[in-house]
Structure formats: C-alpha cells, structure tokens
Amino acid sequence: MKEKRVDFETAKLAKEKSFLIPNYFQYWYSSEGKLKEIIISEPKLDWTQAPTQSMLQAWLRDEHKIRVFVKQGVSGNFNFEIYTLSEVPNQIGKWERIGNIVSSDTYELALEKGLELGLNLIKTK
C-alpha cells in the first residue's frame, strides 16, 4: 500500500494555514511551467510541501483539534465527517460534528475533500 500525497491545491492551502512540518516531498513549477513533485535532500520551507494525507490529517488533529474521518456508506460510496473541539460540551461530549458529506467513490478522494474542509476551518491571523 502506498501513502497518497495531498493534491497541489490542498498543499497550497495547508501552507497558507502554516503547515510547516519539514517534508522531503515538495511541489514546484519547472522552468517550463509544469507542476512537479520532487524529492529533495534539504526541505525548503518557502516551497510548497507535499505531505501525505495521513500526515496532514494528524497535524489537523494534533495542532488544531480538527478530526477528519472517512466512512464507507451503505451504497459503497465514501463520506467524511469532521469534528472540532467544542468550547461548551454538548449531549454527546466535547466534540462538535461539523460535516458529513457524501463525497466520492474512493476513500482517498473523500479524505482529500475532508482535509480541505478541515483546513478551511482554521482561522488565519
């Protein structure tokens, strides 16, 4: 099984939200203007990093208290759910459900969409 890297648009959004975990996989544009995913020996934090989906999912959970889950629906499609830490506990506890969106035919695409929504929940300074 191979871990999936987030798409370039998700990676750009993560960078805007201050995702700065050193990563040897990065996106950059070649001199011909083509988007490339490369492996480098020294991470460059000014480039757009290409983290795996699980790395970004863990960062959202650990740094921002945003949990993104993917579940398979009864019809075989995949849904994602997002929970955030609530300031006021509710009847189900301290986590508040933000979304449950029928997303995709694949787990990875559902997770990608959930990660994007999770990143958009982060307030930038």
C-alpha positions in Angstrom: 0.0 0.0 0.0 1.3 3.4 -0.9 0.5 6.6 1.0 -1.2 9.3 -1.0 0.2 12.8 -1.1 -2.3 15.6 -0.9 -3.1 17.4 -4.2 -1.3 20.6 -5.0 -4.3 22.8 -4.2 -4.7 21.2 -0.8 -0.9 21.6 -0.2 -1.1 25.3 -1.1 -4.0 25.7 1.4 -2.0 23.9 4.1 0.9 26.2 3.5 -1.4 29.2 3.9 -2.6 27.7 7.2 1.0 27.5 8.4 1.7 23.8 7.9 5.5 23.8 8.4 6.5 20.2 9.1 9.7 19.5 7.2 9.0 17.2 4.3 11.3 15.9 1.6 8.5 15.7 -0.9 7.6 19.1 -2.4 5.8 20.7 -5.2 7.4 23.2 -7.5 7.0 24.6 -11.0 9.7 23.7 -13.6 11.2 26.3 -15.9 8.7 25.1 -18.5 5.8 26.0 -16.1 4.9 22.4 -15.3 3.9 21.3 -11.8 6.4 18.7 -10.5 6.5 16.6 -7.3 10.1 16.2 -6.3 12.2 14.6 -3.5 14.9 16.9 -2.2 17.7 16.3 0.3 17.1 19.6 2.3 13.4 20.7 2.7 12.8 24.3 1.6 10.1 25.8 3.7 9.3 28.5 1.2 8.4 25.8 -1.4 5.0 24.1 -1.2 5.4 20.9 0.7 3.6 17.7 -0.4 2.7 15.9 2.8 0.8 12.6 2.8 -2.9 12.7 3.6 -2.2 10.9 6.9 0.5 13.5 7.9 -1.9 16.4 7.2 -4.7 14.6 9.0 -2.5 14.1 12.1 -1.5 17.8 12.0 -5.1 19.0 11.9 -5.9 16.7 14.8 -2.9 17.4 17.0 -2.3 21.1 16.3 -5.9 22.4 15.6 -8.2 19.8 17.3 -9.9 19.1 14.0 -10.7 15.5 13.4 -11.3 14.2 9.9 -12.8 10.7 9.5 -13.8 8.7 6.4 -16.5 6.1 6.5 -18.0 3.9 3.8 -21.7 4.3 3.3 -24.2 1.5 2.7 -24.3 2.3 -1.0 -20.5 1.8 -1.3 -19.5 5.4 -1.6 -17.3 7.2 1.0 -18.3 10.0 3.3 -16.2 12.2 5.5 -17.0 13.6 8.9 -15.3 16.5 10.7 -15.4 17.1 14.4 -13.9 20.1 16.3 -13.3 20.6 20.0 -16.3 22.4 21.3 -15.9 25.1 24.0 -19.2 24.1 25.5 -19.8 20.3 25.9 -23.0 19.1 24.4 -25.1 15.9 24.8 -22.5 13.8 23.0 -19.4 15.2 24.7 -16.8 17.8 24.0 -16.6 17.2 20.2 -18.9 19.0 17.8 -19.7 17.5 14.5 -19.2 19.9 11.6 -19.9 17.9 8.5 -20.9 14.6 7.0 -20.7 14.9 3.2 -21.2 12.2 0.6 -18.0 12.6 -1.2 -16.6 10.1 -3.6 -16.2 6.6 -4.9 -12.8 6.4 -3.3 -11.5 6.7 0.3 -8.6 8.9 -0.8 -10.8 11.4 -2.6 -13.2 11.6 0.3 -10.3 12.2 2.7 -8.8 14.9 0.4 -12.1 16.8 0.4 -12.4 16.4 4.2 -8.8 17.7 4.7 -9.6 20.7 2.5 -12.7 21.5 4.6 -10.8 21.0 7.8 -8.0 23.4 6.6 -10.7 26.0 5.8 -11.9 25.8 9.5 -8.5 27.2 10.6 -8.7 30.9 11.3 -5.6 32.7 9.9 -4.1 35.6 11.7 
